[in-house]
Amino acid sequence: MNNDEILRILCNDGAGYNALSEMNKIKFQMLILFLTISTERYEWKGLPKEIEQWNLEKILNLFGQAVLFKVGANYIVTQAVNSSLLNVYGQPTEVQPVALNGKSFPRVRVYDDIVEVKGKLEVAKKNAVLIKNNMYSLPTYAMIKPMVDRLCFIWESAGINAGLSRVLALIHCNKDISGVVKSEIGKIMGGTRNGLAIVSDKSNILEKIEKLDLKIEYTPEKYWEDFDNTFNLICECIGITTDMNKAKKERVLTAQVESNDELTSIVAKGYLGFRKIACEQSKEVFGLSLSVDEYKQIKSTKPTDNQELVNGQKDTPTQE
């Protein structure tokens, strides 16, 4: 975490957004978009008054698992750091609660375990509830960040492609006047610099203006198709259905759409299922009546294509 400046900012640590590079600012904004979607997709009911649901979801999305426990009469939810004490299924029987401000609390027990007390085996009952983001306690942030990196790479590549496809001339000049040359190019081109000023100490600018053809075609549609596909993949990884990749000329069959939705639904059920398990355990341990569910989503399962509009046959997207 200490080496991840974006994660530090998300945890209200570090130098802040303005200290990021321009590309990292774009990554930060993209991550905020997906983390907001992931955080706001669930509705918790019955949480103790001292626990805000967005704080709970923030911990799950950034760290993968949280622990609900009591200190005196107050309930607290923090990041859960695994201990080396494991049960026969490889699950940690105890975890270390660590708050976002770095404060640590004594270990708590999140699974019943067999312990030896005065030479006798006894069952040590759990006194806290482990809340998992998914089966493997994988943080949403860690899962989507490599794909967000790719999303921003595509974004940057599209800009490079646009720039290189517009280079018209290669200009050699002395480094002392390179700044002036670039400025003048901008004026001539109406604010755009469609020439490359190449520094060469032994060149004469009057002798070294050459026509340049890098033979790079401007193909933005390829980059944005890749961008959309990566965007869709990120959404599917967090269990969100999107129809962005269905905006094609050919008609998409409803059966194909439903097949994609089913795969996404499996992922979504995994996230929700472990939250529901935590609700059941909170009743067992603390007597709380917690519940959690997804906010109702309205989605198009029958995209309208432009050809139907041209032919005067307009379909109304169905809603679920």
C-alpha positions as CSV (number, residue, x, y, z in Angstrom):
1,M,0.0,0.0,0.0
2,N,2.8,2.4,0.8
3,N,4.1,2.3,-2.7
4,D,0.6,2.8,-4.3
5,E,0.0,6.5,-4.3
6,I,-3.5,6.2,-5.7
7,L,-4.5,3.7,-3.0
8,R,-3.0,6.0,-0.4
9,I,-5.1,8.9,-1.6
10,L,-8.3,6.7,-1.5
11,C,-7.5,6.0,2.1
12,N,-7.0,9.7,2.8
13,D,-3.3,9.3,3.1
14,G,-0.5,10.6,0.9
15,A,0.1,13.9,-0.9
16,G,-3.3,14.2,-2.6
17,Y,-4.8,14.2,-6.1
18,N,-3.0,17.4,-7.3
19,A,0.4,15.7,-6.7
20,L,-0.4,12.9,-9.2
21,S,1.0,12.9,-12.8
22,E,-1.5,13.7,-15.5
23,M,-1.9,10.0,-16.5
24,N,-2.3,8.9,-12.9
25,K,-5.0,11.5,-12.5
26,I,-6.9,9.8,-15.4
27,K,-6.3,6.4,-13.7
28,F,-7.6,7.9,-10.4
29,Q,-10.8,9.2,-12.0
30,M,-11.4,5.9,-13.8
31,L,-10.9,4.0,-10.5
32,I,-13.2,6.3,-8.7
33,L,-15.9,5.6,-11.3
34,F,-15.7,1.8,-11.0
35,L,-15.3,1.9,-7.2
36,T,-18.3,4.2,-6.9
37,I,-20.4,1.8,-8.9
38,S,-19.2,-1.2,-6.8
39,T,-19.7,0.6,-3.5
40,E,-23.2,2.0,-4.3
41,R,-24.6,-1.2,-5.7
42,Y,-25.6,-2.7,-2.4
43,E,-28.2,-1.6,0.2
44,W,-27.5,-2.6,3.8
45,K,-30.3,-2.5,6.4
46,G,-30.1,-2.9,10.1
47,L,-26.4,-1.8,10.5
48,P,-25.6,-0.4,14.0
49,K,-26.0,3.4,14.0
50,E,-22.3,4.0,14.4
51,I,-21.5,2.2,11.1
52,E,-22.2,3.8,7.7
53,Q,-22.7,1.3,4.9
54,W,-20.4,3.2,2.6
55,N,-17.6,2.8,5.1
56,L,-18.2,-0.9,5.2
57,E,-18.2,-1.2,1.4
58,K,-15.1,1.0,1.1
59,I,-13.2,-1.4,3.3
60,L,-14.4,-4.4,1.3
61,N,-13.5,-2.8,-2.0
62,L,-10.1,-1.6,-1.0
63,F,-8.9,-4.4,1.3
64,G,-11.1,-7.5,0.4
65,Q,-12.4,-8.3,3.9
66,A,-13.7,-6.5,7.0
67,V,-14.4,-7.5,10.5
68,L,-17.4,-6.5,12.7
69,F,-16.8,-6.6,16.4
70,K,-17.7,-4.8,19.6
71,V,-15.7,-2.6,22.0
72,G,-17.8,-2.1,25.1
73,A,-21.3,-1.2,23.8
74,N,-20.1,0.1,20.5
75,Y,-19.8,-1.8,17.2
76,I,-16.8,-1.2,15.0
77,V,-16.0,-2.4,11.4
78,T,-12.4,-2.3,10.2
79,Q,-10.0,-4.0,7.8
80,A,-9.4,-7.6,8.8
81,V,-5.7,-8.8,8.7
82,N,-5.4,-12.6,8.7
83,S,-3.5,-14.3,11.5
84,S,-1.5,-17.5,11.2
85,L,-4.1,-19.4,13.2
86,L,-6.0,-21.5,10.6
87,N,-8.7,-24.0,10.8
88,V,-8.8,-27.3,8.8
89,Y,-10.2,-25.4,5.8
90,G,-7.3,-23.0,5.8
91,Q,-9.5,-20.2,7.1
92,P,-8.1,-17.8,9.7
93,T,-9.8,-18.4,13.1
94,E,-8.5,-15.1,14.3
95,V,-8.0,-11.8,12.6
96,Q,-6.4,-8.5,13.6
97,P,-8.7,-5.5,13.2
98,V,-6.8,-2.5,11.7
99,A,-8.6,0.8,11.2
100,L,-8.0,3.1,8.2
101,N,-6.2,5.5,10.5
102,G,-3.7,2.7,11.4
103,K,-5.1,2.0,14.8
104,S,-4.9,-1.7,15.7
105,F,-7.3,-3.6,18.1
106,P,-6.7,-6.9,19.9
107,R,-7.3,-10.0,17.8
108,V,-10.9,-11.3,17.5
109,R,-12.2,-14.8,16.7
110,V,-14.2,-15.1,13.5
111,Y,-14.6,-18.9,13.3
112,D,-15.3,-21.5,16.0
113,D,-12.2,-23.5,16.8
114,I,-11.1,-26.4,19.0
115,V,-8.7,-25.3,21.7
116,E,-7.1,-27.0,24.7
117,V,-7.9,-25.6,28.1
118,K,-6.3,-27.1,31.1
119,G,-5.7,-30.4,29.3
120,K,-9.3,-30.6,27.9
121,L,-10.5,-29.8,24.4
122,E,-13.1,-27.2,24.2
123,V,-14.9,-25.2,21.5
124,A,-13.9,-21.6,21.4
125,K,-16.8,-19.6,20.0
126,K,-16.4,-16.8,17.6
127,N,-16.9,-13.3,19.0
128,A,-16.7,-11.3,15.7
129,V,-18.0,-11.5,12.2
130,L,-15.7,-11.7,9.1
131,I,-17.3,-10.0,6.1
132,K,-15.7,-11.1,2.8
133,N,-15.8,-9.2,-0.5
134,N,-15.8,-12.5,-2.4
135,M,-14.6,-16.1,-1.9
136,Y,-10.9,-15.2,-1.9
137,S,-11.3,-11.9,-0.1
138,L,-9.9,-10.2,-3.1
139,P,-10.2,-6.4,-3.1
140,T,-12.1,-4.9,-6.0
141,Y,-9.4,-2.3,-6.3
142,A,-6.6,-4.9,-6.8
143,M,-8.7,-6.8,-9.3
144,I,-9.6,-3.9,-11.5
145,K,-6.5,-1.8,-11.3
146,P,-4.4,-3.7,-13.9
147,M,-7.4,-3.4,-16.3
148,V,-7.8,0.3,-15.5
149,D,-4.1,0.6,-16.4
150,R,-4.8,-0.9,-19.8
151,L,-7.8,1.4,-20.2
152,C,-5.6,4.4,-19.7
153,F,-2.9,2.9,-22.0
154,I,-5.5,2.7,-24.8
155,W,-6.6,6.2,-24.0
156,E,-3.0,7.4,-24.3
157,S,-2.3,5.3,-27.4
158,A,-5.3,6.9,-29.2
159,G,-3.8,10.3,-28.6
160,I,-0.4,9.2,-29.8
161,N,-2.0,7.8,-32.9
162,A,-3.8,11.0,-33.6
163,G,-0.6,13.0,-33.1
164,L,1.6,10.9,-35.3
165,S,-0.9,10.8,-38.1
166,R,-0.8,14.6,-38.3
167,V,2.9,15.1,-38.5
168,L,3.7,16.9,-41.8
169,A,7.3,18.0,-41.6
170,L,10.6,17.2,-39.9
171,I,12.6,20.4,-39.1
172,H,16.2,20.3,-38.0
173,C,17.3,23.2,-36.0
174,N,19.9,24.4,-33.4
175,K,18.9,23.7,-29.8
176,D,19.1,27.4,-29.0
177,I,16.2,28.2,-31.3
178,S,14.2,25.0,-31.0
179,G,11.7,26.7,-28.7
180,V,11.1,29.6,-31.1
181,V,10.8,27.2,-34.0
182,K,8.1,25.1,-32.2
183,S,6.3,28.3,-31.3
184,E,6.3,29.6,-34.9
185,I,5.1,26.3,-36.2
186,G,2.1,26.6,-33.8
187,K,1.3,30.0,-35.1
188,I,1.5,29.0,-38.7
189,M,-0.7,25.9,-38.1
190,G,-3.3,27.8,-36.2
191,G,-2.3,26.6,-32.8
192,T,-1.4,23.0,-33.7
193,R,2.2,21.9,-34.1
194,N,2.1,19.6,-37.1
195,G,5.9,19.6,-37.4
196,L,8.6,18.0,-35.4
197,A,11.5,20.3,-34.4
198,I,14.5,18.0,-34.2
199,V,17.6,19.4,-32.4
200,S,20.8,19.1,-34.3
201,D,23.8,21.4,-33.3
202,K,25.4,21.3,-36.7
203,S,22.4,21.8,-38.9
204,N,21.2,24.9,-40.7
205,I,17.4,25.3,-40.4
206,L,17.2,26.7,-44.0
207,E,18.7,23.5,-45.4
208,K,16.9,21.0,-43.3
209,I,13.2,21.2,-43.7
210,E,12.0,17.8,-45.0
211,K,8.6,16.4,-45.9
212,L,7.8,13.6,-43.5
213,D,5.4,10.7,-44.0
214,L,5.3,8.2,-41.1
215,K,2.6,6.3,-43.0
216,I,0.6,6.1,-39.8
217,E,-3.2,5.9,-40.4
218,Y,-5.5,7.6,-38.0
219,T,-7.8,4.7,-36.8
220,P,-9.6,6.0,-33.7
221,E,-12.4,3.4,-34.0
222,K,-10.0,0.5,-33.3
223,Y,-8.8,2.2,-30.1
224,W,-12.3,3.0,-28.9
225,E,-13.5,-0.5,-29.6
226,D,-10.6,-1.9,-27.5
227,F,-11.5,0.8,-24.9
228,D,-15.1,-0.3,-24.8
229,N,-14.2,-4.0,-24.6
230,T,-11.9,-3.4,-21.6
231,F,-14.5,-1.2,-20.0
232,N,-17.0,-4.0,-20.3
233,L,-14.6,-6.5,-18.9
234,I,-14.0,-4.4,-15.8
235,C,-17.8,-4.1,-15.3
236,E,-18.3,-7.9,-15.7
237,C,-15.5,-8.5,-13.2
238,I,-17.5,-6.6,-10.5
239,G,-20.8,-8.1,-11.6
240,I,-22.2,-5.2,-13.6
241,T,-24.1,-5.7,-16.9
242,T,-23.4,-3.2,-19.6
243,D,-24.6,-3.1,-23.3
244,M,-21.7,-0.9,-24.5
245,N,-20.1,-3.7,-26.5
246,K,-23.4,-4.4,-28.3
247,A,-23.6,-1.1,-30.2
248,K,-22.8,-2.8,-33.5
249,K,-24.4,-2.6,-36.9
250,E,-25.5,-6.2,-36.9
251,R,-28.4,-7.1,-34.6
252,V,-27.6,-8.9,-31.4
253,L,-29.9,-11.8,-30.6
254,T,-31.7,-11.6,-27.3
255,A,-30.4,-15.1,-26.4
256,Q,-26.8,-13.9,-26.8
257,V,-27.5,-10.9,-24.5
258,E,-29.1,-13.1,-21.9
259,S,-26.1,-15.5,-22.1
260,N,-23.7,-12.7,-21.3
261,D,-26.0,-11.4,-18.6
262,E,-26.0,-14.9,-17.0
263,L,-22.2,-15.0,-16.7
264,T,-22.2,-11.5,-15.1
265,S,-25.0,-12.6,-12.7
266,I,-22.9,-15.5,-11.5
267,V,-20.1,-13.1,-10.5
268,A,-22.6,-10.7,-8.9
269,K,-24.2,-13.5,-6.8
270,G,-20.7,-14.4,-5.5
271,Y,-20.2,-10.9,-4.1
272,L,-23.7,-10.7,-2.7
273,G,-23.6,-14.2,-1.3
274,F,-20.7,-13.6,1.1
275,R,-22.3,-10.4,2.3
276,K,-25.5,-12.4,3.1
277,I,-23.4,-15.0,5.0
278,A,-22.0,-12.1,7.2
279,C,-25.6,-11.0,7.9
280,E,-26.5,-14.5,9.1
281,Q,-23.4,-14.7,11.3
282,S,-24.0,-11.2,12.8
283,K,-27.4,-12.5,14.1
284,E,-25.7,-15.6,15.6
285,V,-22.9,-13.7,17.3
286,F,-24.5,-10.3,18.2
287,G,-28.3,-10.8,17.6
288,L,-28.3,-8.2,14.9
289,S,-30.9,-8.3,12.1
290,L,-28.8,-7.3,9.2
291,S,-29.8,-7.7,5.5
292,V,-28.2,-6.7,2.3
293,D,-29.3,-6.7,-1.3
294,E,-28.5,-5.2,-4.7
295,Y,-30.3,-2.0,-5.7
296,K,-32.8,-2.8,-8.4
297,Q,-31.2,-2.3,-11.8
298,I,-32.9,-1.3,-15.1
299,K,-31.1,-2.6,-18.1
300,S,-31.6,-2.9,-21.8
301,T,-31.7,-6.5,-23.1
302,K,-32.7,-5.6,-26.7
303,P,-30.5,-2.9,-28.1
304,T,-32.0,-0.7,-30.8
305,D,-29.9,-0.5,-34.0
306,N,-29.9,2.4,-36.3
307,Q,-31.0,0.5,-39.3
308,E,-34.4,-0.2,-37.7
309,L,-34.9,3.5,-37.2
310,V,-34.0,4.2,-40.9
311,N,-36.6,1.6,-42.0
312,G,-39.2,3.1,-39.6
313,Q,-39.2,0.0,-37.3
314,K,-38.4,1.3,-33.9
315,D,-38.1,-1.2,-31.1
316,T,-38.5,-0.3,-27.4
317,P,-35.8,-1.8,-25.2
318,T,-37.2,-4.2,-22.7
319,Q,-36.5,-3.6,-19.0
320,E,-36.0,-5.9,-16.1
